[in-house]
Amino acid sequence: MMNILFVSLGCDKNLVDAEVMLGLLAKKGYGFTDEEEKADIIIVNTCCFIGDAKEESVNTILGMAEYKQSGKLKALIVTGCLAERYQKEIMEEIEEVDAVLGTATYDDIAEAIEQVLDGKKLLWCKDINRLVRTDAKRVLTTGGHYAHLKIAEGCDKHCTYCIIPKLRGSYRSVPMEQLVEEAKELAAQGVKELILVAQETTLYGVDLYGEKSLHRLIKALCEIHGIRWIRIQYCYPEEIYQELIQTIKEEPKVCHYLDLPIQHASDRILKRMGRRTSQEDLRAVIAKLRSEIPDICLRTTLISGFPGETEEDHQILMDFIDELEFDRLGVFAYSPEEDTPAATMEEQNEEEVKCERREELMELQQEIAYEKAEEMIGRELWCMVEGQVADEPSYVARTYKDAPDIDGYLFIQTTQELMSGDYVKVHVTGACEYDLIGELCDEFTE
């Protein structure tokens, strides 16, 4: 049996592609390893959304290429966004790479391996606007109690800083019946939390059904036995609509959590970014969400140091964040990407300026997050257990306010034996920066 080492970088949407590839390869009888020295085949599923991601992808490929010298590694294959964007450059400049598969070609991974092992070099990039569909069961890499469900591919927004439409194509929704079937299979594997992802989830169904249909999809997913939580990511603020808000309110399985990437709050910079909102629009949608769902947790992402951003624009953003107090927030220092309008704009900010502004935003958010964490003391919350803290009588868990890997944790102090994926009720007793501390309630399970 040949063993494959699979390295997946970047976002959770890329991770879903990786899990599909793992499923296809498992179906073909391949084995898997975590050790480079034992791998017959290495696959690197890459990202290139920003400069740091691009650098990580390139360094990972080069690092894995070194194992070609040992003689055991028979094939090195590169997939994902970097592969789509720099397909010819990768093949020409890294001679150890045997195959490059683009973002809409990952369903051919097993056939690509067969051809590479037969001595061929492959540059395999199909139409980025095709929607990949396979009958393989995904191999989950998230621990088994939660999984991402990619409900659409591509994007039509064309923000001036973003390369994604050129790498992932136009917006294509996955048919609802296909998603429900996939979710049922995930639930049968023990998944209790579904995290809905796409480049933009709020537009789901417009291309297939002629109207926004995310609320309909959510209702169908809520009917699946075994699913406890449904979490929604990547909702563009201008696309939030009343039926979606109503569904979040009414369906008990839907977490009162929304990822709302606003990127900025200065109208001038929002316009330069090609965003379709103003600060007034943002205030209105946030006020509406908080009015109709008082305990909603709002996460957002920002870009610091965008071309043309002045100290005044930065202060507008700081004041907005200080006033609106998002529960969760992340900041990226602007990264100029080739073939995007923003990369050729005048008034590019120095790297030092971008990073300083990013740090100021994160310091402000840290204060806000700590205050919000302290406000949770005394509350009782249902949590999903992630695992035990090594050599301690405590467990790591997540509340409805915490998406895996990007938000905080709740640490449960108990000698009671718990399992990953357990759904337990916790009394919050303390707070520490972004995290909470708690103890099990007397009646801690349903």
JOVEN-V730775 format. One line per field, one symbol per residue. psi: psi as a letter, one per 30 degrees, with the letter a starting at -180 (. if undefined). burial: b if it has 9 or more other ideal C-beta (glycine too) atoms within 8 Angstrom, else e. Layout:
BEGIN
psi = ???
burial = ???
END
This chain:
BEGIN
psi = kkkkkkjklblfeeeeeeeeeeeeeeefgllllfkeffkfkkkjjllheleeeeeeeeeeeeeffffffffejfkjkklaeeeeeheeeeeefjffkfkkkafggffgeeeeeeeefgglkkjjjlkfgljkklgkkkjkggfffllkjjfllakgehkffkfeffffalkjkkkeeeeeeeeeeeeffgkfkkjkllfjffgkfefegglkgeeeeeeeeffkkfkekkkklhjkefgkleeeeeeeefjffkkikkjijfelfkeeeeeefglhlleeeeeeeeeeefefiegkkkklklkkgkkfkleeeeeeeeeeeeefikekklkkkkjkkkgkeffgllhklleeeeeeeeeeeeeeeeeeeeeeeeffkflkkklkkelkkkglhllklklffjkkffaalkjkjlfkkllkfkjlkkkkflkjcfllkllkleifl.
burial = eebbbbbbbbebbbbbbbbbbbbbbbbeebebbeeeeebbbbbbbbbbbbeebbebbbebbbebbebeeeebbebbbbbbbbbbbebeebbeebeebbbbbbbbbbbbbbebbebbeeeeebbbbbebeeebeeebebebebbbbbbbbbbbbbbebebbbbbbbebbbebbbbebebbbebbbbbbebbbbbbbbbbbbbbbbbbebeeebbbbbbbbbbbebebbebbbbbbbbbebbbeebbbbbeebebbbbbbbbebbbbbeebbebbbbebebebbbebbebbbeebeebbbbbbbbbbbbbbeeebbebbbebbbeeebbbbbbbbbbbbeebebbebeeebeeebbbebbebbbebbbebbbebbeebbeeebebbbbeebeeeebbbbbbbbbbbeebbbbbbebeeebebbbbbbbbbeebeebbbbbbbbeebee
END
